Amino acid sequence: MKVNATLDAVGLYCPVPVMLTTEKMKELKKGDTLEILTDDPDSLEDIPNWCKIADHRFLKIARENGIYRFYLQKESIDESN
């Protein structure tokens, strides 16, 4: 999987990772993949739910050494997402 951008949200907690994800997605083109790094366990629900609301594709999640790695694909062409 090609990652087009990475957002490091380690040490930040709800709602900051989702807010930063929203802003980062605005920089990407449709079809681009964003990797998000976070240690916030609330993100396990927050980020997949945000994808549904914002009309983006949740690809997968991996966990390594207490860090969650989320992979999202920009689907929406709406610049507010």
PyMOL Python script that loads the backbone (N, CA, C, O; Angstrom):
from pymol import cmd

cmd.read_pdbstr("""\
ATOM      1  N   MET A   1       0.857  -1.177   0.000  1.00  0.00           N
ATOM      2  CA  MET A   1       0.000   0.000   0.000  1.00  0.00           C
ATOM      3  C   MET A   1       0.899   1.236   0.000  1.00  0.00           C
ATOM      4  O   MET A   1       1.815   1.352   0.814  1.00  0.00           O
ATOM      5  N   LYS A   2       0.628   2.139  -0.909  1.00  0.00           N
ATOM      6  CA  LYS A   2       1.386   3.391  -0.974  1.00  0.00           C
ATOM      7  C   LYS A   2       0.752   4.408  -0.030  1.00  0.00           C
ATOM      8  O   LYS A   2      -0.441   4.696  -0.127  1.00  0.00           O
ATOM      9  N   VAL A   3       1.551   4.946   0.876  1.00  0.00           N
ATOM     10  CA  VAL A   3       1.092   5.985   1.802  1.00  0.00           C
ATOM     11  C   VAL A   3       1.527   7.335   1.243  1.00  0.00           C
ATOM     12  O   VAL A   3       2.710   7.551   0.977  1.00  0.00           O
ATOM     13  N   ASN A   4       0.573   8.238   1.067  1.00  0.00           N
ATOM     14  CA  ASN A   4       0.861   9.561   0.518  1.00  0.00           C
ATOM     15  C   ASN A   4       1.200  10.591   1.583  1.00  0.00           C
ATOM     16  O   ASN A   4       1.876  11.580   1.298  1.00  0.00           O
ATOM     17  N   ALA A   5       0.735  10.368   2.812  1.00  0.00           N
ATOM     18  CA  ALA A   5       0.999  11.311   3.901  1.00  0.00           C
ATOM     19  C   ALA A   5       0.863  10.578   5.229  1.00  0.00           C
ATOM     20  O   ALA A   5       0.115   9.607   5.347  1.00  0.00           O
ATOM     21  N   THR A   6       1.598  11.060   6.222  1.00  0.00           N
ATOM     22  CA  THR A   6       1.534  10.501   7.572  1.00  0.00           C
ATOM     23  C   THR A   6       1.225  11.618   8.555  1.00  0.00           C
ATOM     24  O   THR A   6       1.791  12.708   8.482  1.00  0.00           O
ATOM     25  N   LEU A   7       0.319  11.324   9.469  1.00  0.00           N
ATOM     26  CA  LEU A   7      -0.047  12.256  10.536  1.00  0.00           C
ATOM     27  C   LEU A   7       0.370  11.632  11.862  1.00  0.00           C
ATOM     28  O   LEU A   7      -0.129  10.570  12.234  1.00  0.00           O
ATOM     29  N   ASP A   8       1.274  12.281  12.567  1.00  0.00           N
ATOM     30  CA  ASP A   8       1.736  11.788  13.865  1.00  0.00           C
ATOM     31  C   ASP A   8       0.929  12.475  14.964  1.00  0.00           C
ATOM     32  O   ASP A   8       1.150  13.648  15.267  1.00  0.00           O
ATOM     33  N   ALA A   9      -0.005  11.735  15.554  1.00  0.00           N
ATOM     34  CA  ALA A   9      -0.845  12.269  16.626  1.00  0.00           C
ATOM     35  C   ALA A   9      -0.549  11.567  17.952  1.00  0.00           C
ATOM     36  O   ALA A   9      -1.386  11.567  18.855  1.00  0.00           O
ATOM     37  N   VAL A  10       0.630  10.973  18.072  1.00  0.00           N
ATOM     38  CA  VAL A  10       1.025  10.290  19.307  1.00  0.00           C
ATOM     39  C   VAL A  10       1.115  11.321  20.431  1.00  0.00           C
ATOM     40  O   VAL A  10       1.725  12.379  20.281  1.00  0.00           O
ATOM     41  N   GLY A  11       0.492  10.984  21.560  1.00  0.00           N
ATOM     42  CA  GLY A  11       0.492  11.879  22.715  1.00  0.00           C
ATOM     43  C   GLY A  11      -0.675  12.846  22.730  1.00  0.00           C
ATOM     44  O   GLY A  11      -0.842  13.603  23.687  1.00  0.00           O
ATOM     45  N   LEU A  12      -1.484  12.829  21.684  1.00  0.00           N
ATOM     46  CA  LEU A  12      -2.660  13.704  21.601  1.00  0.00           C
ATOM     47  C   LEU A  12      -3.911  12.867  21.818  1.00  0.00           C
ATOM     48  O   LEU A  12      -3.974  11.708  21.407  1.00  0.00           O
ATOM     49  N   TYR A  13      -4.895  13.458  22.460  1.00  0.00           N
ATOM     50  CA  TYR A  13      -6.087  12.700  22.812  1.00  0.00           C
ATOM     51  C   TYR A  13      -7.344  13.369  22.300  1.00  0.00           C
ATOM     52  O   TYR A  13      -7.353  14.552  21.960  1.00  0.00           O
ATOM     53  N   CYS A  14      -8.405  12.579  22.256  1.00  0.00           N
ATOM     54  CA  CYS A  14      -9.708  12.989  21.752  1.00  0.00           C
ATOM     55  C   CYS A  14     -10.066  14.402  22.205  1.00  0.00           C
ATOM     56  O   CYS A  14      -9.951  14.726  23.388  1.00  0.00           O
ATOM     57  N   PRO A  15     -10.492  15.227  21.285  1.00  0.00           N
ATOM     58  CA  PRO A  15     -10.815  15.011  19.872  1.00  0.00           C
ATOM     59  C   PRO A  15      -9.699  15.423  18.916  1.00  0.00           C
ATOM     60  O   PRO A  15      -9.923  15.492  17.708  1.00  0.00           O
ATOM     61  N   VAL A  16      -8.505  15.698  19.432  1.00  0.00           N
ATOM     62  CA  VAL A  16      -7.435  16.263  18.600  1.00  0.00           C
ATOM     63  C   VAL A  16      -7.044  15.366  17.418  1.00  0.00           C
ATOM     64  O   VAL A  16      -6.909  15.891  16.313  1.00  0.00           O
ATOM     65  N   PRO A  17      -6.852  14.043  17.576  1.00  0.00           N
ATOM     66  CA  PRO A  17      -6.487  13.246  16.402  1.00  0.00           C
ATOM     67  C   PRO A  17      -7.504  13.342  15.257  1.00  0.00           C
ATOM     68  O   PRO A  17      -7.117  13.389  14.089  1.00  0.00           O
ATOM     69  N   VAL A  18      -8.773  13.370  15.580  1.00  0.00           N
ATOM     70  CA  VAL A  18      -9.798  13.489  14.535  1.00  0.00           C
ATOM     71  C   VAL A  18      -9.762  14.879  13.906  1.00  0.00           C
ATOM     72  O   VAL A  18      -9.913  15.009  12.692  1.00  0.00           O
ATOM     73  N   MET A  19      -9.568  15.899  14.702  1.00  0.00           N
ATOM     74  CA  MET A  19      -9.492  17.261  14.162  1.00  0.00           C
ATOM     75  C   MET A  19      -8.298  17.396  13.213  1.00  0.00           C
ATOM     76  O   MET A  19      -8.421  17.991  12.142  1.00  0.00           O
ATOM     77  N   LEU A  20      -7.156  16.850  13.601  1.00  0.00           N
ATOM     78  CA  LEU A  20      -5.972  16.909  12.743  1.00  0.00           C
ATOM     79  C   LEU A  20      -6.156  16.074  11.479  1.00  0.00           C
ATOM     80  O   LEU A  20      -5.681  16.452  10.408  1.00  0.00           O
ATOM     81  N   THR A  21      -6.843  14.944  11.604  1.00  0.00           N
ATOM     82  CA  THR A  21      -7.135  14.108  10.439  1.00  0.00           C
ATOM     83  C   THR A  21      -7.991  14.869   9.440  1.00  0.00           C
ATOM     84  O   THR A  21      -7.739  14.813   8.236  1.00  0.00           O
ATOM     85  N   THR A  22      -8.996  15.574   9.925  1.00  0.00           N
ATOM     86  CA  THR A  22      -9.863  16.373   9.056  1.00  0.00           C
ATOM     87  C   THR A  22      -9.037  17.384   8.270  1.00  0.00           C
ATOM     88  O   THR A  22      -9.213  17.525   7.060  1.00  0.00           O
ATOM     89  N   GLU A  23      -8.149  18.078   8.944  1.00  0.00           N
ATOM     90  CA  GLU A  23      -7.316  19.089   8.283  1.00  0.00           C
ATOM     91  C   GLU A  23      -6.340  18.451   7.295  1.00  0.00           C
ATOM     92  O   GLU A  23      -6.137  18.975   6.200  1.00  0.00           O
ATOM     93  N   LYS A  24      -5.740  17.334   7.672  1.00  0.00           N
ATOM     94  CA  LYS A  24      -4.765  16.668   6.794  1.00  0.00           C
ATOM     95  C   LYS A  24      -5.434  16.149   5.527  1.00  0.00           C
ATOM     96  O   LYS A  24      -4.848  16.219   4.446  1.00  0.00           O
ATOM     97  N   MET A  25      -6.648  15.631   5.647  1.00  0.00           N
ATOM     98  CA  MET A  25      -7.356  15.111   4.475  1.00  0.00           C
ATOM     99  C   MET A  25      -7.615  16.209   3.443  1.00  0.00           C
ATOM    100  O   MET A  25      -7.672  15.930   2.246  1.00  0.00           O
ATOM    101  N   LYS A  26      -7.769  17.436   3.889  1.00  0.00           N
ATOM    102  CA  LYS A  26      -7.994  18.552   2.962  1.00  0.00           C
ATOM    103  C   LYS A  26      -6.795  18.768   2.040  1.00  0.00           C
ATOM    104  O   LYS A  26      -6.943  19.306   0.943  1.00  0.00           O
ATOM    105  N   GLU A  27      -5.614  18.350   2.482  1.00  0.00           N
ATOM    106  CA  GLU A  27      -4.390  18.517   1.694  1.00  0.00           C
ATOM    107  C   GLU A  27      -4.211  17.422   0.643  1.00  0.00           C
ATOM    108  O   GLU A  27      -3.402  17.568  -0.273  1.00  0.00           O
ATOM    109  N   LEU A  28      -4.960  16.331   0.769  1.00  0.00           N
ATOM    110  CA  LEU A  28      -4.778  15.176  -0.101  1.00  0.00           C
ATOM    111  C   LEU A  28      -5.735  15.192  -1.284  1.00  0.00           C
ATOM    112  O   LEU A  28      -6.760  15.873  -1.273  1.00  0.00           O
ATOM    113  N   LYS A  29      -5.366  14.415  -2.311  1.00  0.00           N
ATOM    114  CA  LYS A  29      -6.219  14.248  -3.484  1.00  0.00           C
ATOM    115  C   LYS A  29      -7.061  12.986  -3.318  1.00  0.00           C
ATOM    116  O   LYS A  29      -6.697  12.081  -2.566  1.00  0.00           O
ATOM    117  N   LYS A  30      -8.172  12.937  -4.016  1.00  0.00           N
ATOM    118  CA  LYS A  30      -9.021  11.748  -3.983  1.00  0.00           C
ATOM    119  C   LYS A  30      -8.194  10.530  -4.388  1.00  0.00           C
ATOM    120  O   LYS A  30      -7.488  10.551  -5.396  1.00  0.00           O
ATOM    121  N   GLY A  31      -8.292   9.472  -3.589  1.00  0.00           N
ATOM    122  CA  GLY A  31      -7.545   8.248  -3.833  1.00  0.00           C
ATOM    123  C   GLY A  31      -6.251   8.152  -3.044  1.00  0.00           C
ATOM    124  O   GLY A  31      -5.671   7.071  -2.948  1.00  0.00           O
ATOM    125  N   ASP A  32      -5.782   9.265  -2.472  1.00  0.00           N
ATOM    126  CA  ASP A  32      -4.563   9.251  -1.658  1.00  0.00           C
ATOM    127  C   ASP A  32      -4.801   8.514  -0.344  1.00  0.00           C
ATOM    128  O   ASP A  32      -5.925   8.457   0.156  1.00  0.00           O
ATOM    129  N   THR A  33      -3.727   7.952   0.205  1.00  0.00           N
ATOM    130  CA  THR A  33      -3.795   7.220   1.468  1.00  0.00           C
ATOM    131  C   THR A  33      -3.080   7.992   2.567  1.00  0.00           C
ATOM    132  O   THR A  33      -1.956   8.463   2.393  1.00  0.00           O
ATOM    133  N   LEU A  34      -3.756   8.110   3.696  1.00  0.00           N
ATOM    134  CA  LEU A  34      -3.211   8.768   4.881  1.00  0.00           C
ATOM    135  C   LEU A  34      -2.947   7.721   5.953  1.00  0.00           C
ATOM    136  O   LEU A  34      -3.802   6.881   6.235  1.00  0.00           O
ATOM    137  N   GLU A  35      -1.765   7.774   6.546  1.00  0.00           N
ATOM    138  CA  GLU A  35      -1.414   6.943   7.695  1.00  0.00           C
ATOM    139  C   GLU A  35      -1.479   7.838   8.929  1.00  0.00           C
ATOM    140  O   GLU A  35      -0.897   8.923   8.946  1.00  0.00           O
ATOM    141  N   ILE A  36      -2.181   7.384   9.954  1.00  0.00           N
ATOM    142  CA  ILE A  36      -2.296   8.138  11.203  1.00  0.00           C
ATOM    143  C   ILE A  36      -1.662   7.309  12.311  1.00  0.00           C
ATOM    144  O   ILE A  36      -1.986   6.133  12.480  1.00  0.00           O
ATOM    145  N   LEU A  37      -0.761   7.925  13.063  1.00  0.00           N
ATOM    146  CA  LEU A  37      -0.132   7.279  14.216  1.00  0.00           C
ATOM    147  C   LEU A  37      -0.706   7.904  15.475  1.00  0.00           C
ATOM    148  O   LEU A  37      -0.707   9.126  15.619  1.00  0.00           O
ATOM    149  N   THR A  38      -1.193   7.075  16.383  1.00  0.00           N
ATOM    150  CA  THR A  38      -1.754   7.581  17.632  1.00  0.00           C
ATOM    151  C   THR A  38      -1.642   6.519  18.720  1.00  0.00           C
ATOM    152  O   THR A  38      -1.577   5.322  18.442  1.00  0.00           O
ATOM    153  N   ASP A  39      -1.621   6.982  19.950  1.00  0.00           N
ATOM    154  CA  ASP A  39      -1.657   6.059  21.085  1.00  0.00           C
ATOM    155  C   ASP A  39      -2.941   6.237  21.889  1.00  0.00           C
ATOM    156  O   ASP A  39      -3.071   5.709  22.994  1.00  0.00           O
ATOM    157  N   ASP A  40      -3.882   6.980  21.327  1.00  0.00           N
ATOM    158  CA  ASP A  40      -5.162   7.245  21.992  1.00  0.00           C
ATOM    159  C   ASP A  40      -6.130   6.090  21.727  1.00  0.00           C
ATOM    160  O   ASP A  40      -6.569   5.916  20.590  1.00  0.00           O
ATOM    161  N   PRO A  41      -6.477   5.294  22.753  1.00  0.00           N
ATOM    162  CA  PRO A  41      -7.391   4.171  22.530  1.00  0.00           C
ATOM    163  C   PRO A  41      -8.775   4.600  22.055  1.00  0.00           C
ATOM    164  O   PRO A  41      -9.467   3.812  21.409  1.00  0.00           O
ATOM    165  N   ASP A  42      -9.199   5.831  22.359  1.00  0.00           N
ATOM    166  CA  ASP A  42     -10.494   6.305  21.864  1.00  0.00           C
ATOM    167  C   ASP A  42     -10.517   6.390  20.341  1.00  0.00           C
ATOM    168  O   ASP A  42     -11.584   6.346  19.730  1.00  0.00           O
ATOM    169  N   SER A  43      -9.350   6.509  19.736  1.00  0.00           N
ATOM    170  CA  SER A  43      -9.269   6.587  18.275  1.00  0.00           C
ATOM    171  C   SER A  43      -9.742   5.303  17.599  1.00  0.00           C
ATOM    172  O   SER A  43     -10.123   5.319  16.428  1.00  0.00           O
ATOM    173  N   LEU A  44      -9.718   4.194  18.332  1.00  0.00           N
ATOM    174  CA  LEU A  44     -10.192   2.931  17.765  1.00  0.00           C
ATOM    175  C   LEU A  44     -11.646   3.025  17.317  1.00  0.00           C
ATOM    176  O   LEU A  44     -12.049   2.345  16.373  1.00  0.00           O
ATOM    177  N   GLU A  45     -12.426   3.852  17.981  1.00  0.00           N
ATOM    178  CA  GLU A  45     -13.810   4.097  17.576  1.00  0.00           C
ATOM    179  C   GLU A  45     -13.935   5.395  16.795  1.00  0.00           C
ATOM    180  O   GLU A  45     -14.658   5.469  15.802  1.00  0.00           O
ATOM    181  N   ASP A  46     -13.220   6.420  17.256  1.00  0.00           N
ATOM    182  CA  ASP A  46     -13.390   7.758  16.680  1.00  0.00           C
ATOM    183  C   ASP A  46     -13.007   7.838  15.209  1.00  0.00           C
ATOM    184  O   ASP A  46     -13.752   8.406  14.411  1.00  0.00           O
ATOM    185  N   ILE A  47     -11.867   7.284  14.837  1.00  0.00           N
ATOM    186  CA  ILE A  47     -11.399   7.431  13.458  1.00  0.00           C
ATOM    187  C   ILE A  47     -12.260   6.637  12.474  1.00  0.00           C
ATOM    188  O   ILE A  47     -12.647   7.197  11.449  1.00  0.00           O
ATOM    189  N   PRO A  48     -12.582   5.362  12.728  1.00  0.00           N
ATOM    190  CA  PRO A  48     -13.489   4.675  11.797  1.00  0.00           C
ATOM    191  C   PRO A  48     -14.862   5.355  11.689  1.00  0.00           C
ATOM    192  O   PRO A  48     -15.431   5.424  10.600  1.00  0.00           O
ATOM    193  N   ASN A  49     -15.391   5.855  12.806  1.00  0.00           N
ATOM    194  CA  ASN A  49     -16.677   6.560  12.758  1.00  0.00           C
ATOM    195  C   ASN A  49     -16.568   7.847  11.956  1.00  0.00           C
ATOM    196  O   ASN A  49     -17.475   8.182  11.194  1.00  0.00           O
ATOM    197  N   TRP A  50     -15.465   8.571  12.120  1.00  0.00           N
ATOM    198  CA  TRP A  50     -15.254   9.797  11.351  1.00  0.00           C
ATOM    199  C   TRP A  50     -15.212   9.486   9.853  1.00  0.00           C
ATOM    200  O   TRP A  50     -15.755  10.243   9.048  1.00  0.00           O
ATOM    201  N   CYS A  51     -14.571   8.377   9.479  1.00  0.00           N
ATOM    202  CA  CYS A  51     -14.507   7.989   8.061  1.00  0.00           C
ATOM    203  C   CYS A  51     -15.904   7.838   7.467  1.00  0.00           C
ATOM    204  O   CYS A  51     -16.155   8.285   6.348  1.00  0.00           O
ATOM    205  N   LYS A  52     -16.801   7.218   8.203  1.00  0.00           N
ATOM    206  CA  LYS A  52     -18.179   7.049   7.721  1.00  0.00           C
ATOM    207  C   LYS A  52     -18.861   8.393   7.542  1.00  0.00           C
ATOM    208  O   LYS A  52     -19.512   8.636   6.526  1.00  0.00           O
ATOM    209  N   ILE A  53     -18.715   9.256   8.519  1.00  0.00           N
ATOM    210  CA  ILE A  53     -19.357  10.571   8.475  1.00  0.00           C
ATOM    211  C   ILE A  53     -18.779  11.427   7.356  1.00  0.00           C
ATOM    212  O   ILE A  53     -19.520  12.114   6.652  1.00  0.00           O
ATOM    213  N   ALA A  54     -17.455  11.389   7.189  1.00  0.00           N
ATOM    214  CA  ALA A  54     -16.770  12.247   6.218  1.00  0.00           C
ATOM    215  C   ALA A  54     -16.700  11.620   4.826  1.00  0.00           C
ATOM    216  O   ALA A  54     -16.184  12.240   3.896  1.00  0.00           O
ATOM    217  N   ASP A  55     -17.209  10.406   4.676  1.00  0.00           N
ATOM    218  CA  ASP A  55     -17.244   9.714   3.389  1.00  0.00           C
ATOM    219  C   ASP A  55     -15.841   9.386   2.864  1.00  0.00           C
ATOM    220  O   ASP A  55     -15.545   9.582   1.685  1.00  0.00           O
ATOM    221  N   HIS A  56     -14.991   8.887   3.756  1.00  0.00           N
ATOM    222  CA  HIS A  56     -13.670   8.403   3.373  1.00  0.00           C
ATOM    223  C   HIS A  56     -13.614   6.909   3.664  1.00  0.00           C
ATOM    224  O   HIS A  56     -14.448   6.382   4.399  1.00  0.00           O
ATOM    225  N   ARG A  57     -12.638   6.237   3.090  1.00  0.00           N
ATOM    226  CA  ARG A  57     -12.538   4.792   3.214  1.00  0.00           C
ATOM    227  C   ARG A  57     -11.542   4.408   4.316  1.00  0.00           C
ATOM    228  O   ARG A  57     -10.379   4.809   4.286  1.00  0.00           O
ATOM    229  N   PHE A  58     -12.016   3.637   5.272  1.00  0.00           N
ATOM    230  CA  PHE A  58     -11.154   3.085   6.324  1.00  0.00           C
ATOM    231  C   PHE A  58     -10.541   1.808   5.764  1.00  0.00           C
ATOM    232  O   PHE A  58     -11.262   0.852   5.479  1.00  0.00           O
ATOM    233  N   LEU A  59      -9.216   1.779   5.602  1.00  0.00           N
ATOM    234  CA  LEU A  59      -8.556   0.630   4.990  1.00  0.00           C
ATOM    235  C   LEU A  59      -8.159  -0.427   6.008  1.00  0.00           C
ATOM    236  O   LEU A  59      -8.526  -1.594   5.872  1.00  0.00           O
ATOM    237  N   LYS A  60      -7.408  -0.021   7.032  1.00  0.00           N
ATOM    238  CA  LYS A  60      -6.989  -1.002   8.042  1.00  0.00           C
ATOM    239  C   LYS A  60      -6.366  -0.304   9.235  1.00  0.00           C
ATOM    240  O   LYS A  60      -6.082   0.893   9.213  1.00  0.00           O
ATOM    241  N   ILE A  61      -6.165  -1.098  10.276  1.00  0.00           N
ATOM    242  CA  ILE A  61      -5.481  -0.625  11.480  1.00  0.00           C
ATOM    243  C   ILE A  61      -4.467  -1.691  11.887  1.00  0.00           C
ATOM    244  O   ILE A  61      -4.714  -2.890  11.755  1.00  0.00           O
ATOM    245  N   ALA A  62      -3.341  -1.233  12.376  1.00  0.00           N
ATOM    246  CA  ALA A  62      -2.318  -2.129  12.913  1.00  0.00           C
ATOM    247  C   ALA A  62      -1.877  -1.556  14.259  1.00  0.00           C
ATOM    248  O   ALA A  62      -1.952  -0.349  14.487  1.00  0.00           O
ATOM    249  N   ARG A  63      -1.418  -2.434  15.143  1.00  0.00           N
ATOM    250  CA  ARG A  63      -0.930  -1.972  16.449  1.00  0.00           C
ATOM    251  C   ARG A  63       0.459  -2.547  16.674  1.00  0.00           C
ATOM    252  O   ARG A  63       0.700  -3.739  16.480  1.00  0.00           O
ATOM    253  N   GLU A  64       1.361  -1.672  17.087  1.00  0.00           N
ATOM    254  CA  GLU A  64       2.729  -2.097  17.342  1.00  0.00           C
ATOM    255  C   GLU A  64       3.313  -1.245  18.460  1.00  0.00           C
ATOM    256  O   GLU A  64       3.352  -0.018  18.363  1.00  0.00           O
ATOM    257  N   ASN A  65       3.762  -1.898  19.513  1.00  0.00           N
ATOM    258  CA  ASN A  65       4.388  -1.205  20.650  1.00  0.00           C
ATOM    259  C   ASN A  65       3.523  -0.085  21.223  1.00  0.00           C
ATOM    260  O   ASN A  65       4.031   0.983  21.565  1.00  0.00           O
ATOM    261  N   GLY A  66       2.219  -0.329  21.326  1.00  0.00           N
ATOM    262  CA  GLY A  66       1.309   0.653  21.910  1.00  0.00           C
ATOM    263  C   GLY A  66       0.897   1.780  20.982  1.00  0.00           C
ATOM    264  O   GLY A  66       0.189   2.696  21.400  1.00  0.00           O
ATOM    265  N   ILE A  67       1.331   1.727  19.722  1.00  0.00           N
ATOM    266  CA  ILE A  67       0.969   2.745  18.736  1.00  0.00           C
ATOM    267  C   ILE A  67       0.004   2.126  17.731  1.00  0.00           C
ATOM    268  O   ILE A  67       0.264   1.056  17.179  1.00  0.00           O
ATOM    269  N   TYR A  68      -1.102   2.807  17.503  1.00  0.00           N
ATOM    270  CA  TYR A  68      -2.063   2.394  16.490  1.00  0.00           C
ATOM    271  C   TYR A  68      -1.711   3.090  15.181  1.00  0.00           C
ATOM    272  O   TYR A  68      -1.419   4.286  15.158  1.00  0.00           O
ATOM    273  N   ARG A  69      -1.742   2.325  14.092  1.00  0.00           N
ATOM    274  CA  ARG A  69      -1.520   2.876  12.755  1.00  0.00           C
ATOM    275  C   ARG A  69      -2.804   2.672  11.962  1.00  0.00           C
ATOM    276  O   ARG A  69      -3.200   1.547  11.659  1.00  0.00           O
ATOM    277  N   PHE A  70      -3.431   3.778  11.640  1.00  0.00           N
ATOM    278  CA  PHE A  70      -4.652   3.751  10.841  1.00  0.00           C
ATOM    279  C   PHE A  70      -4.294   4.108   9.404  1.00  0.00           C
ATOM    280  O   PHE A  70      -3.427   4.947   9.159  1.00  0.00           O
ATOM    281  N   TYR A  71      -4.966   3.465   8.462  1.00  0.00           N
ATOM    282  CA  TYR A  71      -4.775   3.770   7.047  1.00  0.00           C
ATOM    283  C   TYR A  71      -6.136   4.118   6.455  1.00  0.00           C
ATOM    284  O   TYR A  71      -7.072   3.319   6.485  1.00  0.00           O
ATOM    285  N   LEU A  72      -6.219   5.329   5.919  1.00  0.00           N
ATOM    286  CA  LEU A  72      -7.463   5.842   5.355  1.00  0.00           C
ATOM    287  C   LEU A  72      -7.220   6.273   3.923  1.00  0.00           C
ATOM    288  O   LEU A  72      -6.127   6.718   3.573  1.00  0.00           O
ATOM    289  N   GLN A  73      -8.246   6.138   3.099  1.00  0.00           N
ATOM    290  CA  GLN A  73      -8.159   6.609   1.721  1.00  0.00           C
ATOM    291  C   GLN A  73      -9.154   7.727   1.515  1.00  0.00           C
ATOM    292  O   GLN A  73     -10.326   7.613   1.875  1.00  0.00           O
ATOM    293  N   LYS A  74      -8.670   8.811   0.931  1.00  0.00           N
ATOM    294  CA  LYS A  74      -9.558   9.942   0.668  1.00  0.00           C
ATOM    295  C   LYS A  74     -10.504   9.554  -0.461  1.00  0.00           C
ATOM    296  O   LYS A  74     -10.067   9.191  -1.553  1.00  0.00           O
ATOM    297  N   GLU A  75     -11.778   9.632  -0.194  1.00  0.00           N
ATOM    298  CA  GLU A  75     -12.812   9.323  -1.180  1.00  0.00           C
ATOM    299  C   GLU A  75     -13.613  10.556  -1.538  1.00  0.00           C
ATOM    300  O   GLU A  75     -13.964  10.765  -2.699  1.00  0.00           O
ATOM    301  N   SER A  76     -13.897  11.365  -0.545  1.00  0.00           N
ATOM    302  CA  SER A  76     -14.740  12.542  -0.743  1.00  0.00           C
ATOM    303  C   SER A  76     -13.984  13.597  -1.532  1.00  0.00           C
ATOM    304  O   SER A  76     -12.789  13.804  -1.318  1.00  0.00           O
ATOM    305  N   ILE A  77     -14.684  14.264  -2.449  1.00  0.00           N
ATOM    306  CA  ILE A  77     -14.074  15.395  -3.149  1.00  0.00           C
ATOM    307  C   ILE A  77     -14.526  16.706  -2.523  1.00  0.00           C
ATOM    308  O   ILE A  77     -14.138  17.785  -2.971  1.00  0.00           O
ATOM    309  N   ASP A  78     -15.346  16.603  -1.486  1.00  0.00           N
ATOM    310  CA  ASP A  78     -15.803  17.778  -0.742  1.00  0.00           C
ATOM    311  C   ASP A  78     -14.626  18.314   0.059  1.00  0.00           C
ATOM    312  O   ASP A  78     -14.105  17.611   0.925  1.00  0.00           O
ATOM    313  N   GLU A  79     -14.199  19.534  -0.209  1.00  0.00           N
ATOM    314  CA  GLU A  79     -13.023  20.104   0.442  1.00  0.00           C
ATOM    315  C   GLU A  79     -13.217  20.360   1.933  1.00  0.00           C
ATOM    316  O   GLU A  79     -12.240  20.621   2.635  1.00  0.00           O
ATOM    317  N   SER A  80     -14.445  20.292   2.436  1.00  0.00           N
ATOM    318  CA  SER A  80     -14.651  20.477   3.875  1.00  0.00           C
ATOM    319  C   SER A  80     -14.277  19.214   4.644  1.00  0.00           C
ATOM    320  O   SER A  80     -14.212  19.244   5.873  1.00  0.00           O
ATOM    321  N   ASN A  81     -14.032  18.109   3.951  1.00  0.00           N
ATOM    322  CA  ASN A  81     -13.650  16.840   4.569  1.00  0.00           C
ATOM    323  C   ASN A  81     -12.195  16.580   4.302  1.00  0.00           C
ATOM    324  O   ASN A  81     -11.662  15.559   4.735  1.00  0.00           O
TER     325      ASN A  81
END
""", "prot")
cmd.dss("prot")
cmd.show_as("cartoon", "prot")
cmd.util.cbc("prot")
cmd.orient("prot")
